[in-house]
């Protein structure tokens, strides 16, 4: 059922036969409403509805008020009072009436609306449109068995509109049109967006639960933005000292995690150095030193290699005494000499060469 508390703004109606009396400042015979289904298929104006509009229009002694645009479009130009609509009558499937311009419509925040509306109605009657604002109810058509009447495609026919009150007949335009009132340069740039937004809101609010969905979205959006600002501010101002002072529990957890991770890595480094030192001779003391000084595994290996090379060089130093003039060709090569020869021959590292020549020596 229709919500009787929500006003119904009807479709924009255009029809020929508009006449303008400049002397009396009356726009005669403009179309108020036509018979048929509305564009959004919300309902249908039948003969009974049209007759009711004529009846309500004639009952208003001063006439029905008319404004330039529906009042929610703007509180300035688009909501300006134009005058009173009188002499409602039916012409076949159209309800027509006369707009009596009020003198105040010549002086509005956006200029002489009265002259502009009369000029438009006179020069291009087809562009002159109106839209009613009504209180309404709906009446569904039923078959004899009580079921709702359907069309040939099986769709339920739109309800018949039952007009309860005629509130206004406003001069408006169809926002989808390209050459309508809202598109004219008569309006300032600050006014056009309000008309476009109103057209959007009118379509949007026709959807069920539209307002509830928007409110829910705005609440979520506001909450997320607030949380985002608080998080960003917290992390921008966060220091180690501030964290320790204000959130000792968090600081202790982070610190313990760091200590645990650091201890694990330190243990792995020490084990690797100690294992590698066993591949060399008499490197235990140097391994301990490397661990204590924080040397990396690669740095410790270099130290082992340097010390071993130093020892080999000392061992291969020329001796003194009776054997010093011994023929070099007959003299046995040192371990270092053999390693260097092996390294050159096999294109390997010095460590591998030392190990290989040492093993040969033991054999």
C-alpha positions as CSV (number, residue, x, y, z in Angstrom):
1,X,0.0,0.0,0.0
2,X,1.1,3.6,-0.6
3,X,2.6,5.6,2.2
4,X,0.0,8.4,2.8
5,X,2.6,10.5,4.6
6,X,4.8,10.7,1.5
7,X,3.8,13.3,-1.1
8,X,3.5,12.2,-4.7
9,X,5.2,14.4,-7.2
10,X,3.7,13.5,-10.5
11,X,5.3,13.2,-13.9
12,X,6.1,16.4,-15.9
13,X,3.2,17.0,-18.3
14,X,3.5,18.8,-21.6
15,X,0.8,19.5,-24.1
16,X,-0.1,22.0,-26.8
17,X,-2.8,24.6,-26.6
18,X,-1.0,26.9,-24.2
19,X,-1.9,30.6,-24.5
20,X,-0.3,33.6,-22.8
21,X,-2.3,36.7,-21.9
22,X,0.4,39.4,-21.3
23,X,-2.1,42.0,-20.3
24,X,-3.6,39.8,-17.5
25,X,-0.4,37.9,-16.9
26,X,-2.1,34.5,-17.2
27,X,-0.8,31.3,-18.8
28,X,-4.0,29.7,-20.1
29,X,-4.7,26.0,-20.8
30,X,-1.5,24.4,-19.7
31,X,-1.7,20.7,-19.0
32,X,-1.8,19.6,-15.3
33,X,-2.1,15.8,-15.7
34,X,-2.8,13.3,-18.4
35,X,-4.7,10.0,-18.2
36,X,-2.5,6.9,-18.0
37,X,0.3,5.1,-16.2
38,X,3.1,7.1,-14.6
39,X,6.6,6.8,-16.0
40,X,7.8,4.8,-13.0
41,X,4.7,2.7,-13.1
42,X,3.9,3.7,-9.5
43,X,0.3,4.1,-10.4
44,X,-2.3,5.0,-13.0
45,X,-4.4,8.1,-13.4
46,X,-7.8,7.0,-14.7
47,X,-11.0,9.0,-15.4
48,X,-12.0,9.0,-11.7
49,X,-8.6,10.4,-10.7
50,X,-8.7,13.2,-13.3
51,X,-12.2,14.2,-12.2
52,X,-11.1,14.3,-8.6
53,X,-8.2,16.7,-9.5
54,X,-10.7,19.0,-11.3
55,X,-13.0,18.8,-8.3
56,X,-10.2,19.6,-5.8
57,X,-8.8,22.4,-8.0
58,X,-12.2,24.1,-8.2
59,X,-12.8,23.9,-4.5
60,X,-9.8,26.0,-3.7
61,X,-11.3,29.6,-3.6
62,X,-7.9,31.3,-4.0
63,X,-6.6,28.7,-6.4
64,X,-3.8,26.1,-6.0
65,X,-0.4,27.6,-5.4
66,X,2.3,27.2,-8.0
67,X,6.0,27.5,-7.7
68,X,9.0,27.4,-10.0
69,X,10.3,24.0,-9.2
70,X,9.5,21.8,-6.2
71,X,10.5,23.4,-2.9
72,X,13.1,20.9,-2.0
73,X,15.2,21.7,-5.1
74,X,16.3,25.0,-3.6
75,X,15.3,27.5,-1.0
76,X,15.9,30.3,-3.4
77,X,15.0,30.4,-7.1
78,X,13.6,27.0,-7.6
79,X,11.2,27.3,-4.7
80,X,10.0,30.8,-5.7
81,X,6.2,31.4,-5.7
82,X,4.8,32.0,-9.1
83,X,1.1,32.5,-8.5
84,X,-2.1,30.6,-8.3
85,X,-3.6,27.9,-10.6
86,X,-7.3,28.3,-11.3
87,X,-10.1,27.2,-13.7
88,X,-9.4,23.5,-13.7
89,X,-11.2,21.6,-16.4
90,X,-11.1,18.4,-18.5
91,X,-10.4,18.2,-22.1
92,X,-10.7,14.5,-23.1
93,X,-7.8,12.8,-21.3
94,X,-6.1,15.9,-20.1
95,X,-6.8,18.2,-17.1
96,X,-6.0,21.8,-18.0
97,X,-5.9,24.9,-15.9
98,X,-4.7,28.6,-16.0
99,X,-1.7,30.0,-14.1
100,X,-2.3,33.5,-12.7
101,X,1.1,35.1,-12.2
102,X,1.7,36.9,-8.9
103,X,3.4,40.3,-9.1
104,X,6.1,39.1,-6.7
105,X,7.3,36.6,-9.3
106,X,8.9,39.5,-11.3
107,X,11.4,40.1,-8.5
108,X,13.1,37.0,-7.2
109,X,16.6,36.1,-6.1
110,X,17.2,34.8,-9.6
111,X,15.5,37.6,-11.5
112,X,12.2,38.0,-13.3
113,X,10.8,34.5,-13.2
114,X,7.3,35.7,-14.3
115,X,8.5,37.1,-17.6
116,X,10.8,34.2,-18.2
117,X,7.9,31.6,-17.7
118,X,5.5,33.6,-19.9
119,X,8.2,33.9,-22.6
120,X,8.9,30.2,-22.5
121,X,5.2,29.3,-22.6
122,X,4.6,31.7,-25.5
123,X,7.7,30.8,-27.6
124,X,7.8,27.1,-27.0
125,X,4.6,25.7,-25.4
126,X,5.8,22.1,-25.8
127,X,8.7,22.9,-23.4
128,X,6.3,24.3,-20.8
129,X,5.7,21.6,-18.2
130,X,4.0,21.1,-14.8
131,X,4.0,18.6,-12.0
132,X,1.4,18.2,-9.3
133,X,2.2,17.5,-5.6
134,X,-0.6,15.4,-4.1
135,X,-1.6,13.3,-1.1
136,X,-2.8,10.0,-2.5
137,X,-3.9,6.4,-1.9
138,X,-3.9,3.4,-4.2
139,X,-6.5,1.0,-5.4
140,X,-5.6,-2.3,-7.0
141,X,-7.9,-3.8,-9.5
142,X,-9.3,-7.3,-8.7
143,X,-10.9,-10.1,-10.6
144,X,-14.1,-11.8,-9.5
145,X,-12.2,-14.5,-7.6
146,X,-10.4,-11.8,-5.6
147,X,-7.0,-12.1,-7.4
148,X,-5.2,-9.0,-8.7
149,X,-5.8,-8.1,-12.3
150,X,-2.8,-8.8,-14.6
151,X,-1.8,-7.7,-18.0
152,X,-1.1,-10.0,-21.0
153,X,2.4,-10.7,-19.8
154,X,1.2,-11.8,-16.4
155,X,2.3,-8.7,-14.5
156,X,0.0,-7.1,-11.9
157,X,-1.5,-3.9,-13.2
158,X,-0.3,-0.7,-11.5
159,X,-2.7,0.5,-8.8
160,X,-5.2,3.3,-9.6
161,X,-4.2,6.6,-8.0
162,X,-6.8,8.0,-5.6
163,X,-6.1,11.7,-5.0
164,X,-6.9,12.8,-1.4
165,X,-5.5,16.4,-1.6
166,X,-4.1,18.6,-4.3
167,X,-1.3,20.6,-2.7
168,X,0.4,22.4,-5.6
169,X,0.9,22.5,-9.3
170,X,4.5,23.5,-9.9
171,X,6.2,24.6,-13.1
172,X,9.0,22.1,-13.4
173,X,10.9,20.2,-16.1
174,X,11.9,16.6,-16.8
175,X,15.6,16.3,-15.7
176,X,16.1,13.8,-18.5
177,X,15.2,16.3,-21.2
178,X,18.0,18.2,-22.9
179,X,16.2,21.5,-23.7
180,X,14.2,22.1,-20.5
181,X,13.9,24.8,-18.0
182,X,16.7,23.6,-15.8
183,X,19.1,23.6,-18.7
184,X,18.6,27.2,-19.6
185,X,21.2,29.9,-18.9
186,X,18.6,31.8,-17.0
187,X,19.7,29.9,-13.8
188,X,23.0,30.5,-12.1
189,X,25.5,27.7,-11.9
190,X,24.8,27.4,-8.1
191,X,21.1,26.5,-8.8
192,X,21.5,23.9,-11.5
193,X,23.1,21.2,-9.2
194,X,20.2,21.5,-6.7
195,X,17.7,20.6,-9.5
196,X,19.8,17.7,-10.7
197,X,20.2,16.4,-7.1
198,X,16.5,16.7,-6.5
199,X,15.8,14.6,-9.6
200,X,18.2,11.9,-8.4
201,X,16.7,11.9,-4.9
202,X,13.2,11.6,-6.2
203,X,14.1,8.5,-8.2
204,X,16.2,7.1,-5.3
205,X,13.5,7.6,-2.7
206,X,11.0,5.6,-4.7
207,X,13.0,2.5,-3.8
208,X,12.0,0.5,-0.8
209,X,14.1,1.0,2.3
210,X,16.2,3.6,0.6
211,X,16.5,6.0,3.6
212,X,17.3,3.1,6.0
213,X,20.1,1.9,3.6
214,X,21.6,5.3,3.3
215,X,21.6,5.9,7.1
216,X,23.2,2.5,7.7
217,X,25.9,3.3,5.0
218,X,26.6,6.7,6.5
219,X,26.9,5.2,10.0
220,X,29.4,2.6,8.8
221,X,31.3,5.2,6.8
222,X,31.5,7.6,9.8
223,X,32.7,4.8,12.1
224,X,35.4,3.7,9.7
225,X,36.7,7.2,9.1
226,X,36.8,7.8,12.8
227,X,38.7,4.6,13.5
228,X,41.1,5.3,10.6
229,X,41.9,8.7,12.0
230,X,42.5,7.4,15.5
231,X,44.8,4.6,14.2
232,X,46.7,7.0,12.0
233,X,47.2,9.4,14.9
234,X,48.2,6.7,17.3
235,X,51.0,5.3,15.0
236,X,52.2,8.7,13.9
237,X,52.8,9.7,17.5
238,X,54.0,6.3,18.7
239,X,57.5,6.0,20.2
240,X,59.2,3.2,22.0
241,X,59.2,5.2,25.3
242,X,55.5,6.1,24.8
243,X,54.5,2.5,24.1
244,X,56.4,1.3,27.1
245,X,54.8,3.9,29.4
246,X,51.2,3.7,28.1
247,X,50.9,0.1,27.0
248,X,53.4,-1.9,29.0
249,X,51.5,-5.1,28.2
250,X,52.0,-4.6,24.5
251,X,55.6,-3.5,24.9
252,X,56.5,-6.6,27.0
253,X,54.9,-8.9,24.4
254,X,56.7,-7.2,21.5
255,X,60.0,-7.2,23.5
256,X,59.7,-10.8,24.5
257,X,59.0,-11.8,20.9
258,X,62.1,-9.8,19.7
259,X,64.3,-11.4,22.4
260,X,63.0,-14.8,21.5
261,X,63.7,-14.3,17.8
262,X,67.1,-12.8,18.5
263,X,68.1,-15.6,20.8
264,X,67.2,-18.2,18.1
265,X,69.3,-16.5,15.5
266,X,72.2,-16.1,17.9
267,X,72.1,-19.7,18.7
268,X,72.1,-20.7,15.1
269,X,75.1,-18.5,14.4
270,X,77.1,-19.9,17.2
271,X,76.4,-23.5,16.3
272,X,77.4,-23.0,12.6
273,X,80.7,-21.3,13.6
274,X,81.6,-24.1,16.0
275,X,80.8,-26.8,13.5
276,X,82.8,-25.2,10.8
277,X,85.8,-24.7,13.1
278,X,86.2,-28.5,13.4
279,X,87.1,-28.6,9.7
280,X,90.3,-26.8,10.6
281,X,93.1,-27.6,13.1
282,X,93.3,-25.9,16.5
283,X,90.5,-23.3,15.8
284,X,88.5,-23.7,19.0
285,X,89.8,-20.5,20.6
286,X,89.3,-18.5,17.4
287,X,85.8,-19.9,17.1
288,X,84.9,-18.8,20.6
289,X,86.4,-15.3,19.9
290,X,84.3,-15.0,16.7
291,X,81.2,-15.9,18.6
292,X,81.9,-13.4,21.5
293,X,82.7,-10.5,19.1
294,X,79.6,-11.0,17.1
295,X,81.3,-12.1,13.9
296,X,79.1,-13.6,11.2
297,X,79.6,-17.1,10.0
298,X,81.3,-15.9,6.8
299,X,83.6,-13.7,8.8
300,X,84.6,-16.5,11.1
301,X,85.4,-18.8,8.2
302,X,87.7,-16.2,6.7
303,X,89.5,-16.0,10.1
304,X,89.9,-19.7,10.2
305,X,91.4,-19.7,6.7
306,X,93.8,-16.8,7.4
307,X,95.1,-18.5,10.6
308,X,95.6,-21.8,8.8
309,X,97.4,-20.1,6.0
310,X,99.6,-18.2,8.4
311,X,100.6,-21.5,10.1
312,X,101.4,-23.1,6.8
313,X,103.6,-20.2,5.8
314,X,105.6,-20.4,9.0
315,X,106.0,-24.2,8.6
316,X,107.3,-23.7,5.0
317,X,109.9,-21.0,5.9
318,X,113.5,-21.8,4.7
319,X,115.6,-23.4,7.5
320,X,119.2,-22.5,8.5
321,X,122.2,-24.8,8.8
322,X,123.8,-27.5,6.7
323,X,120.7,-28.2,4.6
324,X,120.1,-24.6,3.5
325,X,122.1,-25.0,0.3
326,X,120.5,-28.4,-0.6
327,X,119.4,-28.7,-4.2
328,X,115.8,-27.4,-4.4
329,X,114.9,-30.0,-6.9
330,X,115.8,-32.7,-4.4
331,X,114.1,-31.0,-1.5
332,X,110.6,-32.3,-0.5
333,X,107.7,-29.8,-1.2
334,X,105.9,-28.3,1.8
335,X,102.2,-28.8,2.4
336,X,101.5,-25.2,1.4
337,X,103.4,-25.6,-1.8
338,X,101.6,-28.7,-2.7
339,X,98.2,-27.0,-1.9
340,X,99.1,-24.1,-4.2
341,X,100.0,-26.4,-7.0
342,X,96.8,-28.4,-6.4
343,X,94.7,-25.2,-6.4
344,X,96.2,-24.1,-9.7
345,X,95.8,-27.5,-11.3
346,X,92.2,-28.1,-10.2
347,X,91.0,-24.5,-10.1
348,X,89.5,-24.8,-6.7
349,X,89.5,-22.9,-3.4
350,X,92.5,-22.8,-1.1
351,X,90.5,-24.5,1.6
352,X,89.7,-27.4,-0.7
353,X,93.3,-27.6,-1.9
354,X,94.7,-27.7,1.7
355,X,92.3,-30.4,2.7
356,X,93.1,-32.5,-0.4
357,X,96.9,-32.2,-0.1
358,X,96.7,-32.9,3.6
359,X,94.8,-36.1,3.0
360,X,97.4,-37.2,0.4
361,X,100.1,-36.5,2.9
362,X,98.5,-38.7,5.5
363,X,98.2,-41.5,3.0
